[in-house]
Amino acid sequence: MANHVFNTCLMHARNVHQWAPTPETGRYTRCGHPSLSGPRPETMIEGSKAFTKFRDEILNHRLQEDLVKASPYGGTSICETKNALDRIYCRKEIYYPISTYPFYAKMATMHFNTLRLAEIAGERKPEREITIKRKYLSRSSKMVFKTPVVQHWRTEVFEEVLKIRRNMLQKGTEEQPYHDELEESTAAIISAEDAFDSISNHTSFVEEMRPELLEAVDMDALEEPGWSDVNAPIYIAQAILQSNSSQKDQF
């Protein structure tokens, strides 16, 4: 059934939108679109080299099988790659607030686009190839490992983060306490990052300071995640602290 649906595009490419039954199109005898008007410059002539090549591609059984299973929710190699990058930049073991996902989605998309641009430029060369058995497919698949690509954008973001942190530390060396000189959001970032580092190192918190820390990382002060604000650590720390608080309340 699915093969017949895809094969109708051969008729459409020839500018034939209603036809007698054929083995290729099965029970379908017309295109699904309404009547067309005007010139059709994309029309192919039957028997031409372009039409023959197009016909061979459309009638390819493996292509039609993959098209049936293609989905924006996964199931193709491109979707699987994007999903894997999402997991790298937004780890499963941390419960992030919803507002942080645009930030991590940007990083995953930048990584993906860098790979695609390198492919177009011919910079990625196959290094080795293995055959694997897919979980939900009867046939085997080939996995090709290609030349790695340097993610220059990630280095630039990292350097920008270090620059902001360096400026924060330099202000702390002046006569007045650095928290008095920094903006409220910047001071909250420092507090949240210190808290997150303590959690990562399994250092116990002073329970009396927990309300003050939660107040310092109030998400209302930072509505839009941005590259230059380095807001992500605030959201991460707040999510962990609130999760710990809710777990303690249950017990």
Secondary structure per residue as TSV (DSSP state, phi and psi in degrees):
chain	resnum	aa	ss	phi	psi
A	1	M	-	360.0	-48.7
A	2	A	H	-64.7	-36.7
A	3	N	H	-60.4	-42.3
A	4	H	H	-63.5	-37.0
A	5	V	H	-62.3	-47.0
A	6	F	H	-69.0	-31.5
A	7	N	H	-70.0	-20.2
A	8	T	H	-63.7	-21.0
A	9	C	H	-67.9	-19.1
A	10	L	H	-65.3	-40.2
A	11	M	H	-67.1	-42.7
A	12	H	H	-61.7	-39.9
A	13	A	H	-65.3	-25.9
A	14	R	T	-87.7	3.8
A	15	N	T	68.1	29.4
A	16	V	-	-111.1	117.0
A	17	H	-	-114.1	-0.4
A	18	Q	B	-150.5	132.2
A	19	W	-	-151.7	167.5
A	20	A	-	-78.1	155.4
A	21	P	-	-56.3	137.3
A	22	T	-	-132.4	159.0
A	23	P	T	-60.1	-30.8
A	24	E	T	-73.7	-37.4
A	25	T	T	-98.4	-7.7
A	26	G	T	62.2	-130.6
A	27	R	T	-81.1	-6.2
A	28	Y	-	-82.4	128.3
A	29	T	-	-122.3	7.3
A	30	R	B	-160.2	161.4
A	31	C	-	-72.8	158.9
A	32	G	S	-83.9	-6.9
A	33	H	S	-91.0	161.4
A	34	P	-	-70.7	178.9
A	35	S	-	-60.3	139.0
A	36	L	-	-100.9	149.3
A	37	S	-	-133.6	153.1
A	38	G	S	93.8	172.0
A	39	P	-	-68.7	153.7
A	40	R	-	-123.1	82.3
A	41	P	T	-66.5	-19.2
A	42	E	T	-84.6	1.9
A	43	T	-	-65.0	136.7
A	44	M	-	-103.6	147.2
A	45	I	-	-91.4	128.6
A	46	E	T	-62.1	132.9
A	47	G	T	95.5	-13.1
A	48	S	S	-72.5	165.0
A	49	K	H	-64.4	-40.3
A	50	A	H	-64.7	-43.1
A	51	F	H	-67.7	-39.2
A	52	T	H	-62.2	-43.0
A	53	K	H	-65.3	-42.7
A	54	F	H	-63.6	-40.8
A	55	R	H	-64.1	-41.6
A	56	D	H	-62.6	-37.3
A	57	E	H	-69.6	-45.0
A	58	I	H	-66.4	-37.4
A	59	L	T	-84.2	2.5
A	60	N	-	-67.9	122.0
A	61	H	H	-63.8	-40.7
A	62	R	H	-66.9	-39.4
A	63	L	H	-61.0	-45.8
A	64	Q	H	-65.7	-35.2
A	65	E	H	-65.5	-41.2
A	66	D	H	-70.1	-36.0
A	67	L	H	-64.6	-35.9
A	68	V	H	-63.8	-36.7
A	69	K	H	-90.9	-7.6
A	70	A	-	-65.0	138.0
A	71	S	-	-154.8	143.8
A	72	P	T	-67.5	-10.3
A	73	Y	T	-95.9	4.6
A	74	G	S	128.8	174.1
A	75	G	-	106.7	-13.4
A	76	T	S	-115.9	163.4
A	77	S	H	-62.6	-38.2
A	78	I	H	-66.3	-44.7
A	79	C	H	-64.0	-39.7
A	80	E	H	-63.6	-38.7
A	81	T	H	-63.6	-45.7
A	82	K	H	-64.2	-41.0
A	83	N	H	-63.7	-38.9
A	84	A	H	-64.7	-40.2
A	85	L	H	-66.6	-37.1
A	86	D	H	-60.0	-38.5
A	87	R	H	-71.4	-30.4
A	88	I	H	-69.4	-45.6
A	89	Y	H	-87.9	-14.4
A	90	C	S	-135.2	88.7
A	91	R	-	-67.5	151.0
A	92	K	T	-73.4	-29.9
A	93	E	T	-75.6	-6.3
A	94	I	S	-116.2	133.6
A	95	Y	-	-88.9	98.9
A	96	Y	-	-84.4	144.9
A	97	P	-	-64.4	154.8
A	98	I	G	-59.2	-35.4
A	99	S	G	-65.6	-14.8
A	100	T	G	-87.0	-15.3
A	101	Y	H	-64.4	-37.4
A	102	P	H	-57.0	-35.9
A	103	F	H	-63.4	-48.8
A	104	Y	H	-74.0	-31.6
A	105	A	H	-64.1	-35.5
A	106	K	H	-62.1	-43.4
A	107	M	H	-66.1	-42.8
A	108	A	H	-63.5	-39.7
A	109	T	H	-67.4	-40.7
A	110	M	H	-61.2	-41.8
A	111	H	H	-62.6	-45.6
A	112	F	H	-63.9	-44.5
A	113	N	H	-64.3	-35.6
A	114	T	H	-62.5	-41.0
A	115	L	H	-64.8	-42.0
A	116	R	H	-66.0	-42.0
A	117	L	H	-64.0	-37.4
A	118	A	H	-66.1	-35.9
A	119	E	H	-63.1	-45.6
A	120	I	H	-63.5	-38.7
A	121	A	T	-78.0	-4.9
A	122	G	T	75.0	22.7
A	123	E	-	-85.4	-16.8
A	124	R	-	-100.0	116.9
A	125	K	-	-111.0	138.9
A	126	P	E	-61.7	133.8
A	127	E	E	-105.9	-42.4
A	128	R	E	-155.9	164.4
A	129	E	E	-141.9	136.6
A	130	I	E	-129.8	156.3
A	131	T	E	-105.2	128.8
A	132	I	E	-126.0	160.5
A	133	K	E	-105.5	117.8
A	134	R	-	-73.7	152.9
A	135	K	S	-69.5	-39.1
A	136	Y	S	-114.6	15.4
A	137	L	-	-122.6	141.8
A	138	S	S	-76.6	-28.5
A	139	R	S	-91.0	160.3
A	140	S	E	-83.3	157.7
A	141	S	E	-125.7	155.6
A	142	K	E	-103.4	133.6
A	143	M	E	-112.1	120.2
A	144	V	E	-105.9	126.0
A	145	F	E	-97.4	125.1
A	146	K	E	-114.4	171.0
A	147	T	-	-58.6	129.7
A	148	P	-	-65.5	154.9
A	149	V	-	-114.4	136.1
A	150	V	-	-76.1	124.2
A	151	Q	-	-89.1	83.3
A	152	H	H	-62.7	-35.9
A	153	W	H	-61.0	-35.1
A	154	R	H	-68.0	-37.3
A	155	T	H	-64.2	-40.5
A	156	E	H	-64.7	-41.9
A	157	V	H	-64.3	-43.0
A	158	F	H	-61.5	-42.6
A	159	E	H	-65.4	-36.3
A	160	E	H	-66.5	-39.5
A	161	V	H	-63.1	-44.5
A	162	L	H	-62.9	-36.3
A	163	K	H	-63.4	-44.1
A	164	I	H	-64.6	-43.9
A	165	R	H	-65.2	-37.3
A	166	R	H	-64.1	-40.7
A	167	N	H	-63.3	-37.1
A	168	M	H	-63.9	-44.4
A	169	L	H	-68.0	-36.0
A	170	Q	H	-65.7	-36.7
A	171	K	H	-66.6	-28.2
A	172	G	T	-72.3	-13.8
A	173	T	T	-87.2	-5.5
A	174	E	S	-77.5	177.6
A	175	E	S	-63.8	-46.8
A	176	Q	S	-79.4	152.7
A	177	P	-	-58.2	138.2
A	178	Y	H	-65.4	-27.0
A	179	H	H	-66.3	-28.4
A	180	D	H	-73.1	-25.5
A	181	E	H	-93.1	-23.5
A	182	L	S	-83.3	157.3
A	183	E	-	-67.4	159.7
A	184	E	H	-60.3	-42.0
A	185	S	H	-66.2	-37.3
A	186	T	H	-67.2	-42.6
A	187	A	H	-62.8	-36.1
A	188	A	H	-66.1	-35.7
A	189	I	H	-61.9	-45.3
A	190	I	H	-61.9	-45.3
A	191	S	H	-62.7	-42.3
A	192	A	H	-67.3	-40.5
A	193	E	H	-66.5	-38.7
A	194	D	H	-62.7	-40.5
A	195	A	H	-65.8	-41.8
A	196	F	H	-64.9	-40.1
A	197	D	H	-62.3	-38.2
A	198	S	H	-65.9	-39.2
A	199	I	H	-65.9	-43.5
A	200	S	H	-62.3	-32.9
A	201	N	T	-90.6	8.9
A	202	H	T	58.2	36.9
A	203	T	-	-89.8	133.7
A	204	S	-	-71.9	147.1
A	205	F	-	-94.9	153.3
A	206	V	-	-80.8	116.4
A	207	E	G	-61.8	-29.7
A	208	E	G	-66.2	-23.4
A	209	M	G	-89.6	-7.0
A	210	R	H	-61.0	-47.2
A	211	P	H	-60.7	-38.5
A	212	E	H	-65.8	-38.1
A	213	L	H	-69.3	-41.7
A	214	L	H	-62.9	-36.5
A	215	E	H	-69.1	-34.3
A	216	A	H	-69.0	-27.0
A	217	V	T	-104.5	35.4
A	218	D	-	-59.5	122.6
A	219	M	G	-71.2	-17.3
A	220	D	G	-64.5	-25.8
A	221	A	G	-75.5	-17.8
A	222	L	-	-133.6	91.4
A	223	E	-	-83.2	-37.3
A	224	E	S	-110.7	118.8
A	225	P	-	-64.3	134.3
A	226	G	-	-134.9	162.5
A	227	W	T	-71.1	-44.8
A	228	S	T	-80.3	-19.7
A	229	D	T	-82.8	-16.8
A	230	V	T	52.0	55.0
A	231	N	-	-84.0	-19.0
A	232	A	H	-55.1	-44.5
A	233	P	H	-58.8	-32.2
A	234	I	H	-62.1	-49.0
A	235	Y	H	-65.0	-40.0
A	236	I	H	-62.8	-48.5
A	237	A	H	-63.3	-41.6
A	238	Q	H	-64.4	-41.0
A	239	A	H	-61.6	-41.9
A	240	I	H	-68.4	-44.4
A	241	L	H	-63.9	-44.6
A	242	Q	H	-66.7	-34.7
A	243	S	H	-64.4	-43.0
A	244	N	H	-63.5	-39.4
A	245	S	H	-64.4	-43.1
A	246	S	H	-66.6	-35.9
A	247	Q	H	-67.5	-38.8
A	248	K	H	-66.0	-36.9
A	249	D	H	-64.9	-33.2
A	250	Q	H	-67.5	-30.5
A	251	F	-	-95.1	360.0
